[in-house]
Amino acid sequence: MPKPYPKEFRADVIAVARKGEATVRQVAIDFGISETCLQRWLKIADHEDGINHSNRQAGSSEHDESAELREARKRIKLLEQEAEVMRRAVGYLSQNVNPK
């Protein structure tokens, strides 16, 4: 069994992870621990501190999902604009096809 990390080290890592400035994965890499280990530490710390995980704002998966959602909305908006341009082009070009 590996030697446990010092409590001060764990507290520092948890504090950085809770700031939400980087993903859990990146924090784990920066401190040289596994992502699974950090997730376990966060879960234990949340339980000890009485934090309900469902109310936690700085979760990495929530952050990743919100970033992914923003990107998807940007992409949808761009595609809708492109579709509108194509509809207008078809309307404009079809006016000259059937002269009356």
C-alpha positions in Angstrom: 0.0 0.0 0.0 1.4 3.4 -1.0 2.4 5.9 1.7 -0.5 8.4 2.3 0.1 12.0 1.3 0.4 14.6 4.1 -2.8 16.3 5.3 -1.4 19.7 4.4 -0.7 18.5 0.8 -4.2 17.1 0.5 -5.7 20.4 1.8 -3.8 22.4 -0.7 -4.8 20.3 -3.6 -8.5 20.3 -2.5 -8.4 24.1 -2.1 -7.0 24.6 -5.6 -9.5 22.1 -7.1 -12.4 23.9 -5.4 -11.4 27.2 -6.9 -12.7 25.9 -10.2 -10.0 27.7 -12.2 -8.9 24.4 -13.8 -10.4 21.1 -14.3 -10.0 18.3 -11.8 -7.9 16.5 -14.3 -5.5 19.4 -14.8 -5.2 20.0 -11.0 -4.4 16.3 -10.6 -1.7 16.5 -13.3 -0.2 19.6 -11.8 0.1 18.0 -8.4 1.3 14.7 -9.7 -1.6 12.6 -8.4 -4.3 10.6 -10.2 -7.6 12.1 -11.2 -9.4 9.4 -9.4 -7.5 10.1 -6.2 -8.3 13.8 -6.4 -12.0 13.0 -7.0 -12.0 10.7 -4.0 -10.3 13.4 -1.9 -12.9 16.0 -3.0 -15.8 13.6 -2.2 -14.4 13.0 1.3 -13.7 16.7 1.9 -17.3 17.6 0.7 -18.7 15.0 3.1 -16.5 16.3 6.0 -17.4 19.9 5.3 -21.1 19.1 4.8 -21.2 20.2 1.2 -23.9 18.5 -0.9 -22.3 17.4 -4.1 -25.4 18.1 -6.2 -25.2 21.8 -5.1 -21.5 22.1 -5.8 -20.8 24.8 -8.4 -17.2 24.0 -9.2 -17.5 20.4 -10.3 -15.3 19.6 -13.3 -18.0 17.6 -15.2 -20.4 20.5 -14.7 -17.8 22.9 -15.9 -17.0 20.7 -18.9 -20.7 20.3 -19.8 -21.4 24.0 -19.6 -18.4 24.8 -21.8 -19.6 22.1 -24.2 -23.1 23.5 -24.1 -21.8 27.0 -24.9 -19.8 25.7 -27.9 -22.9 23.8 -29.1 -25.1 26.9 -28.9 -22.5 28.9 -30.9 -22.4 26.2 -33.5 -26.2 26.0 -33.7 -26.4 29.8 -34.1 -23.8 29.7 -36.9 -25.7 26.9 -38.7 -29.0 28.7 -38.4 -27.4 31.9 -40.0 -25.9 29.8 -42.8 -29.3 28.2 -43.5 -31.0 31.6 -43.6 -28.4 32.9 -46.1 -29.0 29.8 -48.2 -32.8 30.3 -48.1 -32.4 33.9 -49.2 -30.0 33.0 -52.0 -32.5 30.3 -53.3 -35.3 32.9 -53.2 -33.2 35.5 -55.0 -32.0 33.1 -57.7 -35.4 31.5 -58.3 -36.8 34.9 -59.2 -34.8 35.0 -62.3 -35.4 31.4 -63.4 -39.1 31.7 -64.2 -39.6 35.1 -66.0 -43.3 36.0 -66.4 
